[in-house]
Amino acid sequence: MQDDASNGALSEHRESKGMAERYYVYILLCADKSLYVGSTKDIKNRVKRHNEGQGAQYTRIRRPVRLVHHEVYPDETAAVRRERQLKHWSRAKKQALIEEDKDRLKQLSKRRN
């Protein structure tokens, strides 16, 4: 699994362009090994708040949590759209994303008939 440096190339690329605001979509690994997907403007503070029990009710009872993946978006609309997409993914597909296993992610993305 990746730490909070995941997707660094995307982050660095967008940060180097001097975006005024950034929105993050993130995946947390909870103490019970479940995955939580969220979005925020301040990822460091948001993870801290989750661990302090001030985050979502889901994570309050599953602390501590650890950031395992994040993505950067230029606006809230794009971030929320991506958050909703990820929330509908299977655990296996999220895990492939976290591990940056593009082949597995592609395989899991194929339609099942």
Phi and psi restraints in degrees (range 20) as a CNS / XPLOR table:
assign (resid 1 and name C) (resid 2 and name N)
       (resid 2 and name CA) (resid 2 and name C) 1.0 -99.2 20.0 2
assign (resid 2 and name N) (resid 2 and name CA)
       (resid 2 and name C) (resid 3 and name N) 1.0 157.2 20.0 2
assign (resid 2 and name C) (resid 3 and name N)
       (resid 3 and name CA) (resid 3 and name C) 1.0 -96.0 20.0 2
assign (resid 3 and name N) (resid 3 and name CA)
       (resid 3 and name C) (resid 4 and name N) 1.0 -162.2 20.0 2
assign (resid 3 and name C) (resid 4 and name N)
       (resid 4 and name CA) (resid 4 and name C) 1.0 -70.6 20.0 2
assign (resid 4 and name N) (resid 4 and name CA)
       (resid 4 and name C) (resid 5 and name N) 1.0 2.0 20.0 2
assign (resid 4 and name C) (resid 5 and name N)
       (resid 5 and name CA) (resid 5 and name C) 1.0 -90.3 20.0 2
assign (resid 5 and name N) (resid 5 and name CA)
       (resid 5 and name C) (resid 6 and name N) 1.0 1.2 20.0 2
assign (resid 5 and name C) (resid 6 and name N)
       (resid 6 and name CA) (resid 6 and name C) 1.0 -59.5 20.0 2
assign (resid 6 and name N) (resid 6 and name CA)
       (resid 6 and name C) (resid 7 and name N) 1.0 149.0 20.0 2
assign (resid 6 and name C) (resid 7 and name N)
       (resid 7 and name CA) (resid 7 and name C) 1.0 60.4 20.0 2
assign (resid 7 and name N) (resid 7 and name CA)
       (resid 7 and name C) (resid 8 and name N) 1.0 29.5 20.0 2
assign (resid 7 and name C) (resid 8 and name N)
       (resid 8 and name CA) (resid 8 and name C) 1.0 -60.3 20.0 2
assign (resid 8 and name N) (resid 8 and name CA)
       (resid 8 and name C) (resid 9 and name N) 1.0 -35.9 20.0 2
assign (resid 8 and name C) (resid 9 and name N)
       (resid 9 and name CA) (resid 9 and name C) 1.0 -62.1 20.0 2
assign (resid 9 and name N) (resid 9 and name CA)
       (resid 9 and name C) (resid 10 and name N) 1.0 -43.6 20.0 2
assign (resid 9 and name C) (resid 10 and name N)
       (resid 10 and name CA) (resid 10 and name C) 1.0 -63.7 20.0 2
assign (resid 10 and name N) (resid 10 and name CA)
       (resid 10 and name C) (resid 11 and name N) 1.0 -45.4 20.0 2
assign (resid 10 and name C) (resid 11 and name N)
       (resid 11 and name CA) (resid 11 and name C) 1.0 -60.2 20.0 2
assign (resid 11 and name N) (resid 11 and name CA)
       (resid 11 and name C) (resid 12 and name N) 1.0 -49.5 20.0 2
assign (resid 11 and name C) (resid 12 and name N)
       (resid 12 and name CA) (resid 12 and name C) 1.0 -62.4 20.0 2
assign (resid 12 and name N) (resid 12 and name CA)
       (resid 12 and name C) (resid 13 and name N) 1.0 -40.7 20.0 2
assign (resid 12 and name C) (resid 13 and name N)
       (resid 13 and name CA) (resid 13 and name C) 1.0 -60.8 20.0 2
assign (resid 13 and name N) (resid 13 and name CA)
       (resid 13 and name C) (resid 14 and name N) 1.0 -48.6 20.0 2
assign (resid 13 and name C) (resid 14 and name N)
       (resid 14 and name CA) (resid 14 and name C) 1.0 -71.5 20.0 2
assign (resid 14 and name N) (resid 14 and name CA)
       (resid 14 and name C) (resid 15 and name N) 1.0 -35.5 20.0 2
assign (resid 14 and name C) (resid 15 and name N)
       (resid 15 and name CA) (resid 15 and name C) 1.0 -66.5 20.0 2
assign (resid 15 and name N) (resid 15 and name CA)
       (resid 15 and name C) (resid 16 and name N) 1.0 -36.1 20.0 2
assign (resid 15 and name C) (resid 16 and name N)
       (resid 16 and name CA) (resid 16 and name C) 1.0 -68.7 20.0 2
assign (resid 16 and name N) (resid 16 and name CA)
       (resid 16 and name C) (resid 17 and name N) 1.0 -21.0 20.0 2
assign (resid 16 and name C) (resid 17 and name N)
       (resid 17 and name CA) (resid 17 and name C) 1.0 -83.7 20.0 2
assign (resid 17 and name N) (resid 17 and name CA)
       (resid 17 and name C) (resid 18 and name N) 1.0 -1.8 20.0 2
assign (resid 17 and name C) (resid 18 and name N)
       (resid 18 and name CA) (resid 18 and name C) 1.0 72.3 20.0 2
assign (resid 18 and name N) (resid 18 and name CA)
       (resid 18 and name C) (resid 19 and name N) 1.0 38.8 20.0 2
assign (resid 18 and name C) (resid 19 and name N)
       (resid 19 and name CA) (resid 19 and name C) 1.0 -60.6 20.0 2
assign (resid 19 and name N) (resid 19 and name CA)
       (resid 19 and name C) (resid 20 and name N) 1.0 133.0 20.0 2
assign (resid 19 and name C) (resid 20 and name N)
       (resid 20 and name CA) (resid 20 and name C) 1.0 -67.4 20.0 2
assign (resid 20 and name N) (resid 20 and name CA)
       (resid 20 and name C) (resid 21 and name N) 1.0 -46.1 20.0 2
assign (resid 20 and name C) (resid 21 and name N)
       (resid 21 and name CA) (resid 21 and name C) 1.0 -124.4 20.0 2
assign (resid 21 and name N) (resid 21 and name CA)
       (resid 21 and name C) (resid 22 and name N) 1.0 145.9 20.0 2
assign (resid 21 and name C) (resid 22 and name N)
       (resid 22 and name CA) (resid 22 and name C) 1.0 -130.4 20.0 2
assign (resid 22 and name N) (resid 22 and name CA)
       (resid 22 and name C) (resid 23 and name N) 1.0 144.1 20.0 2
assign (resid 22 and name C) (resid 23 and name N)
       (resid 23 and name CA) (resid 23 and name C) 1.0 -121.8 20.0 2
assign (resid 23 and name N) (resid 23 and name CA)
       (resid 23 and name C) (resid 24 and name N) 1.0 142.5 20.0 2
assign (resid 23 and name C) (resid 24 and name N)
       (resid 24 and name CA) (resid 24 and name C) 1.0 -117.4 20.0 2
assign (resid 24 and name N) (resid 24 and name CA)
       (resid 24 and name C) (resid 25 and name N) 1.0 142.1 20.0 2
assign (resid 24 and name C) (resid 25 and name N)
       (resid 25 and name CA) (resid 25 and name C) 1.0 -111.9 20.0 2
assign (resid 25 and name N) (resid 25 and name CA)
       (resid 25 and name C) (resid 26 and name N) 1.0 133.4 20.0 2
assign (resid 25 and name C) (resid 26 and name N)
       (resid 26 and name CA) (resid 26 and name C) 1.0 -136.9 20.0 2
assign (resid 26 and name N) (resid 26 and name CA)
       (resid 26 and name C) (resid 27 and name N) 1.0 157.8 20.0 2
assign (resid 26 and name C) (resid 27 and name N)
       (resid 27 and name CA) (resid 27 and name C) 1.0 -123.7 20.0 2
assign (resid 27 and name N) (resid 27 and name CA)
       (resid 27 and name C) (resid 28 and name N) 1.0 129.0 20.0 2
assign (resid 27 and name C) (resid 28 and name N)
       (resid 28 and name CA) (resid 28 and name C) 1.0 -107.8 20.0 2
assign (resid 28 and name N) (resid 28 and name CA)
       (resid 28 and name C) (resid 29 and name N) 1.0 142.8 20.0 2
assign (resid 28 and name C) (resid 29 and name N)
       (resid 29 and name CA) (resid 29 and name C) 1.0 -97.5 20.0 2
assign (resid 29 and name N) (resid 29 and name CA)
       (resid 29 and name C) (resid 30 and name N) 1.0 119.4 20.0 2
assign (resid 29 and name C) (resid 30 and name N)
       (resid 30 and name CA) (resid 30 and name C) 1.0 -87.1 20.0 2
assign (resid 30 and name N) (resid 30 and name CA)
       (resid 30 and name C) (resid 31 and name N) 1.0 165.2 20.0 2
assign (resid 30 and name C) (resid 31 and name N)
       (resid 31 and name CA) (resid 31 and name C) 1.0 -58.7 20.0 2
assign (resid 31 and name N) (resid 31 and name CA)
       (resid 31 and name C) (resid 32 and name N) 1.0 -30.8 20.0 2
assign (resid 31 and name C) (resid 32 and name N)
       (resid 32 and name CA) (resid 32 and name C) 1.0 -86.5 20.0 2
assign (resid 32 and name N) (resid 32 and name CA)
       (resid 32 and name C) (resid 33 and name N) 1.0 11.2 20.0 2
assign (resid 32 and name C) (resid 33 and name N)
       (resid 33 and name CA) (resid 33 and name C) 1.0 74.6 20.0 2
assign (resid 33 and name N) (resid 33 and name CA)
       (resid 33 and name C) (resid 34 and name N) 1.0 7.1 20.0 2
assign (resid 33 and name C) (resid 34 and name N)
       (resid 34 and name CA) (resid 34 and name C) 1.0 -79.9 20.0 2
assign (resid 34 and name N) (resid 34 and name CA)
       (resid 34 and name C) (resid 35 and name N) 1.0 164.1 20.0 2
assign (resid 34 and name C) (resid 35 and name N)
       (resid 35 and name CA) (resid 35 and name C) 1.0 -112.5 20.0 2
assign (resid 35 and name N) (resid 35 and name CA)
       (resid 35 and name C) (resid 36 and name N) 1.0 138.8 20.0 2
assign (resid 35 and name C) (resid 36 and name N)
       (resid 36 and name CA) (resid 36 and name C) 1.0 -122.8 20.0 2
assign (resid 36 and name N) (resid 36 and name CA)
       (resid 36 and name C) (resid 37 and name N) 1.0 133.8 20.0 2
assign (resid 36 and name C) (resid 37 and name N)
       (resid 37 and name CA) (resid 37 and name C) 1.0 -112.1 20.0 2
assign (resid 37 and name N) (resid 37 and name CA)
       (resid 37 and name C) (resid 38 and name N) 1.0 134.2 20.0 2
assign (resid 37 and name C) (resid 38 and name N)
       (resid 38 and name CA) (resid 38 and name C) 1.0 -149.5 20.0 2
assign (resid 38 and name N) (resid 38 and name CA)
       (resid 38 and name C) (resid 39 and name N) 1.0 179.3 20.0 2
assign (resid 38 and name C) (resid 39 and name N)
       (resid 39 and name CA) (resid 39 and name C) 1.0 -141.2 20.0 2
assign (resid 39 and name N) (resid 39 and name CA)
       (resid 39 and name C) (resid 40 and name N) 1.0 153.9 20.0 2
assign (resid 39 and name C) (resid 40 and name N)
       (resid 40 and name CA) (resid 40 and name C) 1.0 -165.3 20.0 2
assign (resid 40 and name N) (resid 40 and name CA)
       (resid 40 and name C) (resid 41 and name N) 1.0 166.5 20.0 2
assign (resid 40 and name C) (resid 41 and name N)
       (resid 41 and name CA) (resid 41 and name C) 1.0 -92.7 20.0 2
assign (resid 41 and name N) (resid 41 and name CA)
       (resid 41 and name C) (resid 42 and name N) 1.0 -23.7 20.0 2
assign (resid 41 and name C) (resid 42 and name N)
       (resid 42 and name CA) (resid 42 and name C) 1.0 -127.4 20.0 2
assign (resid 42 and name N) (resid 42 and name CA)
       (resid 42 and name C) (resid 43 and name N) 1.0 90.6 20.0 2
assign (resid 42 and name C) (resid 43 and name N)
       (resid 43 and name CA) (resid 43 and name C) 1.0 -66.2 20.0 2
assign (resid 43 and name N) (resid 43 and name CA)
       (resid 43 and name C) (resid 44 and name N) 1.0 -41.3 20.0 2
assign (resid 43 and name C) (resid 44 and name N)
       (resid 44 and name CA) (resid 44 and name C) 1.0 -62.1 20.0 2
assign (resid 44 and name N) (resid 44 and name CA)
       (resid 44 and name C) (resid 45 and name N) 1.0 -47.5 20.0 2
assign (resid 44 and name C) (resid 45 and name N)
       (resid 45 and name CA) (resid 45 and name C) 1.0 -65.2 20.0 2
assign (resid 45 and name N) (resid 45 and name CA)
       (resid 45 and name C) (resid 46 and name N) 1.0 -38.0 20.0 2
assign (resid 45 and name C) (resid 46 and name N)
       (resid 46 and name CA) (resid 46 and name C) 1.0 -65.3 20.0 2
assign (resid 46 and name N) (resid 46 and name CA)
       (resid 46 and name C) (resid 47 and name N) 1.0 -43.8 20.0 2
assign (resid 46 and name C) (resid 47 and name N)
       (resid 47 and name CA) (resid 47 and name C) 1.0 -63.7 20.0 2
assign (resid 47 and name N) (resid 47 and name CA)
       (resid 47 and name C) (resid 48 and name N) 1.0 -41.7 20.0 2
assign (resid 47 and name C) (resid 48 and name N)
       (resid 48 and name CA) (resid 48 and name C) 1.0 -58.4 20.0 2
assign (resid 48 and name N) (resid 48 and name CA)
       (resid 48 and name C) (resid 49 and name N) 1.0 -46.0 20.0 2
assign (resid 48 and name C) (resid 49 and name N)
       (resid 49 and name CA) (resid 49 and name C) 1.0 -64.3 20.0 2
assign (resid 49 and name N) (resid 49 and name CA)
       (resid 49 and name C) (resid 50 and name N) 1.0 -38.4 20.0 2
assign (resid 49 and name C) (resid 50 and name N)
       (resid 50 and name CA) (resid 50 and name C) 1.0 -58.2 20.0 2
assign (resid 50 and name N) (resid 50 and name CA)
       (resid 50 and name C) (resid 51 and name N) 1.0 -45.8 20.0 2
assign (resid 50 and name C) (resid 51 and name N)
       (resid 51 and name CA) (resid 51 and name C) 1.0 -71.2 20.0 2
assign (resid 51 and name N) (resid 51 and name CA)
       (resid 51 and name C) (resid 52 and name N) 1.0 -20.5 20.0 2
assign (resid 51 and name C) (resid 52 and name N)
       (resid 52 and name CA) (resid 52 and name C) 1.0 -87.5 20.0 2
assign (resid 52 and name N) (resid 52 and name CA)
       (resid 52 and name C) (resid 53 and name N) 1.0 -0.2 20.0 2
assign (resid 52 and name C) (resid 53 and name N)
       (resid 53 and name CA) (resid 53 and name C) 1.0 82.6 20.0 2
assign (resid 53 and name N) (resid 53 and name CA)
       (resid 53 and name C) (resid 54 and name N) 1.0 13.7 20.0 2
assign (resid 53 and name C) (resid 54 and name N)
       (resid 54 and name CA) (resid 54 and name C) 1.0 -105.1 20.0 2
assign (resid 54 and name N) (resid 54 and name CA)
       (resid 54 and name C) (resid 55 and name N) 1.0 9.0 20.0 2
assign (resid 54 and name C) (resid 55 and name N)
       (resid 55 and name CA) (resid 55 and name C) 1.0 -90.4 20.0 2
assign (resid 55 and name N) (resid 55 and name CA)
       (resid 55 and name C) (resid 56 and name N) 1.0 -151.9 20.0 2
assign (resid 55 and name C) (resid 56 and name N)
       (resid 56 and name CA) (resid 56 and name C) 1.0 -63.5 20.0 2
assign (resid 56 and name N) (resid 56 and name CA)
       (resid 56 and name C) (resid 57 and name N) 1.0 151.2 20.0 2
assign (resid 56 and name C) (resid 57 and name N)
       (resid 57 and name CA) (resid 57 and name C) 1.0 -56.7 20.0 2
assign (resid 57 and name N) (resid 57 and name CA)
       (resid 57 and name C) (resid 58 and name N) 1.0 -36.1 20.0 2
assign (resid 57 and name C) (resid 58 and name N)
       (resid 58 and name CA) (resid 58 and name C) 1.0 -57.2 20.0 2
assign (resid 58 and name N) (resid 58 and name CA)
       (resid 58 and name C) (resid 59 and name N) 1.0 -45.1 20.0 2
assign (resid 58 and name C) (resid 59 and name N)
       (resid 59 and name CA) (resid 59 and name C) 1.0 -81.1 20.0 2
assign (resid 59 and name N) (resid 59 and name CA)
       (resid 59 and name C) (resid 60 and name N) 1.0 -21.2 20.0 2
assign (resid 59 and name C) (resid 60 and name N)
       (resid 60 and name CA) (resid 60 and name C) 1.0 -55.7 20.0 2
assign (resid 60 and name N) (resid 60 and name CA)
       (resid 60 and name C) (resid 61 and name N) 1.0 -38.2 20.0 2
assign (resid 60 and name C) (resid 61 and name N)
       (resid 61 and name CA) (resid 61 and name C) 1.0 -98.1 20.0 2
assign (resid 61 and name N) (resid 61 and name CA)
       (resid 61 and name C) (resid 62 and name N) 1.0 8.5 20.0 2
assign (resid 61 and name C) (resid 62 and name N)
       (resid 62 and name CA) (resid 62 and name C) 1.0 -126.4 20.0 2
assign (resid 62 and name N) (resid 62 and name CA)
       (resid 62 and name C) (resid 63 and name N) 1.0 27.9 20.0 2
assign (resid 62 and name C) (resid 63 and name N)
       (resid 63 and name CA) (resid 63 and name C) 1.0 -82.3 20.0 2
assign (resid 63 and name N) (resid 63 and name CA)
       (resid 63 and name C) (resid 64 and name N) 1.0 155.2 20.0 2
assign (resid 63 and name C) (resid 64 and name N)
       (resid 64 and name CA) (resid 64 and name C) 1.0 -78.3 20.0 2
assign (resid 64 and name N) (resid 64 and name CA)
       (resid 64 and name C) (resid 65 and name N) 1.0 159.7 20.0 2
assign (resid 64 and name C) (resid 65 and name N)
       (resid 65 and name CA) (resid 65 and name C) 1.0 -113.9 20.0 2
assign (resid 65 and name N) (resid 65 and name CA)
       (resid 65 and name C) (resid 66 and name N) 1.0 157.3 20.0 2
assign (resid 65 and name C) (resid 66 and name N)
       (resid 66 and name CA) (resid 66 and name C) 1.0 -135.7 20.0 2
assign (resid 66 and name N) (resid 66 and name CA)
       (resid 66 and name C) (resid 67 and name N) 1.0 132.5 20.0 2
assign (resid 66 and name C) (resid 67 and name N)
       (resid 67 and name CA) (resid 67 and name C) 1.0 -69.6 20.0 2
assign (resid 67 and name N) (resid 67 and name CA)
       (resid 67 and name C) (resid 68 and name N) 1.0 122.7 20.0 2
assign (resid 67 and name C) (resid 68 and name N)
       (resid 68 and name CA) (resid 68 and name C) 1.0 -117.5 20.0 2
assign (resid 68 and name N) (resid 68 and name CA)
       (resid 68 and name C) (resid 69 and name N) 1.0 -11.6 20.0 2
assign (resid 68 and name C) (resid 69 and name N)
       (resid 69 and name CA) (resid 69 and name C) 1.0 -163.2 20.0 2
assign (resid 69 and name N) (resid 69 and name CA)
       (resid 69 and name C) (resid 70 and name N) 1.0 144.0 20.0 2
assign (resid 69 and name C) (resid 70 and name N)
       (resid 70 and name CA) (resid 70 and name C) 1.0 -150.9 20.0 2
assign (resid 70 and name N) (resid 70 and name CA)
       (resid 70 and name C) (resid 71 and name N) 1.0 155.0 20.0 2
assign (resid 70 and name C) (resid 71 and name N)
       (resid 71 and name CA) (resid 71 and name C) 1.0 -133.3 20.0 2
assign (resid 71 and name N) (resid 71 and name CA)
       (resid 71 and name C) (resid 72 and name N) 1.0 152.0 20.0 2
assign (resid 71 and name C) (resid 72 and name N)
       (resid 72 and name CA) (resid 72 and name C) 1.0 -112.0 20.0 2
assign (resid 72 and name N) (resid 72 and name CA)
       (resid 72 and name C) (resid 73 and name N) 1.0 137.1 20.0 2
assign (resid 72 and name C) (resid 73 and name N)
       (resid 73 and name CA) (resid 73 and name C) 1.0 -131.3 20.0 2
assign (resid 73 and name N) (resid 73 and name CA)
       (resid 73 and name C) (resid 74 and name N) 1.0 151.3 20.0 2
assign (resid 73 and name C) (resid 74 and name N)
       (resid 74 and name CA) (resid 74 and name C) 1.0 -77.3 20.0 2
assign (resid 74 and name N) (resid 74 and name CA)
       (resid 74 and name C) (resid 75 and name N) 1.0 -17.9 20.0 2
assign (resid 74 and name C) (resid 75 and name N)
       (resid 75 and name CA) (resid 75 and name C) 1.0 -150.4 20.0 2
assign (resid 75 and name N) (resid 75 and name CA)
       (resid 75 and name C) (resid 76 and name N) 1.0 162.8 20.0 2
assign (resid 75 and name C) (resid 76 and name N)
       (resid 76 and name CA) (resid 76 and name C) 1.0 -63.3 20.0 2
assign (resid 76 and name N) (resid 76 and name CA)
       (resid 76 and name C) (resid 77 and name N) 1.0 -37.5 20.0 2
assign (resid 76 and name C) (resid 77 and name N)
       (resid 77 and name CA) (resid 77 and name C) 1.0 -59.5 20.0 2
assign (resid 77 and name N) (resid 77 and name CA)
       (resid 77 and name C) (resid 78 and name N) 1.0 -46.9 20.0 2
assign (resid 77 and name C) (resid 78 and name N)
       (resid 78 and name CA) (resid 78 and name C) 1.0 -65.4 20.0 2
assign (resid 78 and name N) (resid 78 and name CA)
       (resid 78 and name C) (resid 79 and name N) 1.0 -39.8 20.0 2
assign (resid 78 and name C) (resid 79 and name N)
       (resid 79 and name CA) (resid 79 and name C) 1.0 -65.9 20.0 2
assign (resid 79 and name N) (resid 79 and name CA)
       (resid 79 and name C) (resid 80 and name N) 1.0 -44.8 20.0 2
assign (resid 79 and name C) (resid 80 and name N)
       (resid 80 and name CA) (resid 80 and name C) 1.0 -65.2 20.0 2
assign (resid 80 and name N) (resid 80 and name CA)
       (resid 80 and name C) (resid 81 and name N) 1.0 -38.7 20.0 2
assign (resid 80 and name C) (resid 81 and name N)
       (resid 81 and name CA) (resid 81 and name C) 1.0 -60.2 20.0 2
assign (resid 81 and name N) (resid 81 and name CA)
       (resid 81 and name C) (resid 82 and name N) 1.0 -45.8 20.0 2
assign (resid 81 and name C) (resid 82 and name N)
       (resid 82 and name CA) (resid 82 and name C) 1.0 -67.2 20.0 2
assign (resid 82 and name N) (resid 82 and name CA)
       (resid 82 and name C) (resid 83 and name N) 1.0 -40.5 20.0 2
assign (resid 82 and name C) (resid 83 and name N)
       (resid 83 and name CA) (resid 83 and name C) 1.0 -57.5 20.0 2
assign (resid 83 and name N) (resid 83 and name CA)
       (resid 83 and name C) (resid 84 and name N) 1.0 -47.5 20.0 2
assign (resid 83 and name C) (resid 84 and name N)
       (resid 84 and name CA) (resid 84 and name C) 1.0 -61.6 20.0 2
assign (resid 84 and name N) (resid 84 and name CA)
       (resid 84 and name C) (resid 85 and name N) 1.0 -39.9 20.0 2
assign (resid 84 and name C) (resid 85 and name N)
       (resid 85 and name CA) (resid 85 and name C) 1.0 -61.0 20.0 2
assign (resid 85 and name N) (resid 85 and name CA)
       (resid 85 and name C) (resid 86 and name N) 1.0 -49.4 20.0 2
assign (resid 85 and name C) (resid 86 and name N)
       (resid 86 and name CA) (resid 86 and name C) 1.0 -64.7 20.0 2
assign (resid 86 and name N) (resid 86 and name CA)
       (resid 86 and name C) (resid 87 and name N) 1.0 -34.8 20.0 2
assign (resid 86 and name C) (resid 87 and name N)
       (resid 87 and name CA) (resid 87 and name C) 1.0 -62.7 20.0 2
assign (resid 87 and name N) (resid 87 and name CA)
       (resid 87 and name C) (resid 88 and name N) 1.0 -24.4 20.0 2
assign (resid 87 and name C) (resid 88 and name N)
       (resid 88 and name CA) (resid 88 and name C) 1.0 -89.2 20.0 2
assign (resid 88 and name N) (resid 88 and name CA)
       (resid 88 and name C) (resid 89 and name N) 1.0 -7.8 20.0 2
assign (resid 88 and name C) (resid 89 and name N)
       (resid 89 and name CA) (resid 89 and name C) 1.0 -75.4 20.0 2
assign (resid 89 and name N) (resid 89 and name CA)
       (resid 89 and name C) (resid 90 and name N) 1.0 153.3 20.0 2
assign (resid 89 and name C) (resid 90 and name N)
       (resid 90 and name CA) (resid 90 and name C) 1.0 -70.6 20.0 2
assign (resid 90 and name N) (resid 90 and name CA)
       (resid 90 and name C) (resid 91 and name N) 1.0 162.7 20.0 2
assign (resid 90 and name C) (resid 91 and name N)
       (resid 91 and name CA) (resid 91 and name C) 1.0 -59.6 20.0 2
assign (resid 91 and name N) (resid 91 and name CA)
       (resid 91 and name C) (resid 92 and name N) 1.0 -41.1 20.0 2
assign (resid 91 and name C) (resid 92 and name N)
       (resid 92 and name CA) (resid 92 and name C) 1.0 -61.1 20.0 2
assign (resid 92 and name N) (resid 92 and name CA)
       (resid 92 and name C) (resid 93 and name N) 1.0 -41.0 20.0 2
assign (resid 92 and name C) (resid 93 and name N)
       (resid 93 and name CA) (resid 93 and name C) 1.0 -68.9 20.0 2
assign (resid 93 and name N) (resid 93 and name CA)
       (resid 93 and name C) (resid 94 and name N) 1.0 -41.3 20.0 2
assign (resid 93 and name C) (resid 94 and name N)
       (resid 94 and name CA) (resid 94 and name C) 1.0 -62.1 20.0 2
assign (resid 94 and name N) (resid 94 and name CA)
       (resid 94 and name C) (resid 95 and name N) 1.0 -40.7 20.0 2
assign (resid 94 and name C) (resid 95 and name N)
       (resid 95 and name CA) (resid 95 and name C) 1.0 -63.1 20.0 2
assign (resid 95 and name N) (resid 95 and name CA)
       (resid 95 and name C) (resid 96 and name N) 1.0 -40.7 20.0 2
assign (resid 95 and name C) (resid 96 and name N)
       (resid 96 and name CA) (resid 96 and name C) 1.0 -63.4 20.0 2
assign (resid 96 and name N) (resid 96 and name CA)
       (resid 96 and name C) (resid 97 and name N) 1.0 -38.7 20.0 2
assign (resid 96 and name C) (resid 97 and name N)
       (resid 97 and name CA) (resid 97 and name C) 1.0 -63.9 20.0 2
assign (resid 97 and name N) (resid 97 and name CA)
       (resid 97 and name C) (resid 98 and name N) 1.0 -47.5 20.0 2
assign (resid 97 and name C) (resid 98 and name N)
       (resid 98 and name CA) (resid 98 and name C) 1.0 -57.6 20.0 2
assign (resid 98 and name N) (resid 98 and name CA)
       (resid 98 and name C) (resid 99 and name N) 1.0 -43.0 20.0 2
assign (resid 98 and name C) (resid 99 and name N)
       (resid 99 and name CA) (resid 99 and name C) 1.0 -83.1 20.0 2
assign (resid 99 and name N) (resid 99 and name CA)
       (resid 99 and name C) (resid 100 and name N) 1.0 -1.1 20.0 2
assign (resid 99 and name C) (resid 100 and name N)
       (resid 100 and name CA) (resid 100 and name C) 1.0 54.6 20.0 2
assign (resid 100 and name N) (resid 100 and name CA)
       (resid 100 and name C) (resid 101 and name N) 1.0 38.0 20.0 2
assign (resid 100 and name C) (resid 101 and name N)
       (resid 101 and name CA) (resid 101 and name C) 1.0 -90.5 20.0 2
assign (resid 101 and name N) (resid 101 and name CA)
       (resid 101 and name C) (resid 102 and name N) 1.0 86.8 20.0 2
assign (resid 101 and name C) (resid 102 and name N)
       (resid 102 and name CA) (resid 102 and name C) 1.0 -63.0 20.0 2
assign (resid 102 and name N) (resid 102 and name CA)
       (resid 102 and name C) (resid 103 and name N) 1.0 -37.2 20.0 2
assign (resid 102 and name C) (resid 103 and name N)
       (resid 103 and name CA) (resid 103 and name C) 1.0 -64.7 20.0 2
assign (resid 103 and name N) (resid 103 and name CA)
       (resid 103 and name C) (resid 104 and name N) 1.0 -46.1 20.0 2
assign (resid 103 and name C) (resid 104 and name N)
       (resid 104 and name CA) (resid 104 and name C) 1.0 -64.9 20.0 2
assign (resid 104 and name N) (resid 104 and name CA)
       (resid 104 and name C) (resid 105 and name N) 1.0 -41.1 20.0 2
assign (resid 104 and name C) (resid 105 and name N)
       (resid 105 and name CA) (resid 105 and name C) 1.0 -62.1 20.0 2
assign (resid 105 and name N) (resid 105 and name CA)
       (resid 105 and name C) (resid 106 and name N) 1.0 -42.2 20.0 2
assign (resid 105 and name C) (resid 106 and name N)
       (resid 106 and name CA) (resid 106 and name C) 1.0 -63.0 20.0 2
assign (resid 106 and name N) (resid 106 and name CA)
       (resid 106 and name C) (resid 107 and name N) 1.0 -44.1 20.0 2
assign (resid 106 and name C) (resid 107 and name N)
       (resid 107 and name CA) (resid 107 and name C) 1.0 -62.2 20.0 2
assign (resid 107 and name N) (resid 107 and name CA)
       (resid 107 and name C) (resid 108 and name N) 1.0 -43.3 20.0 2
assign (resid 107 and name C) (resid 108 and name N)
       (resid 108 and name CA) (resid 108 and name C) 1.0 -71.7 20.0 2
assign (resid 108 and name N) (resid 108 and name CA)
       (resid 108 and name C) (resid 109 and name N) 1.0 -18.5 20.0 2
assign (resid 108 and name C) (resid 109 and name N)
       (resid 109 and name CA) (resid 109 and name C) 1.0 -85.6 20.0 2
assign (resid 109 and name N) (resid 109 and name CA)
       (resid 109 and name C) (resid 110 and name N) 1.0 -12.3 20.0 2
assign (resid 109 and name C) (resid 110 and name N)
       (resid 110 and name CA) (resid 110 and name C) 1.0 -68.1 20.0 2
assign (resid 110 and name N) (resid 110 and name CA)
       (resid 110 and name C) (resid 111 and name N) 1.0 142.1 20.0 2
assign (resid 110 and name C) (resid 111 and name N)
       (resid 111 and name CA) (resid 111 and name C) 1.0 -66.3 20.0 2
assign (resid 111 and name N) (resid 111 and name CA)
       (resid 111 and name C) (resid 112 and name N) 1.0 139.1 20.0 2
assign (resid 111 and name C) (resid 112 and name N)
       (resid 112 and name CA) (resid 112 and name C) 1.0 -98.6 20.0 2
assign (resid 112 and name N) (resid 112 and name CA)
       (resid 112 and name C) (resid 113 and name N) 1.0 130.6 20.0 2
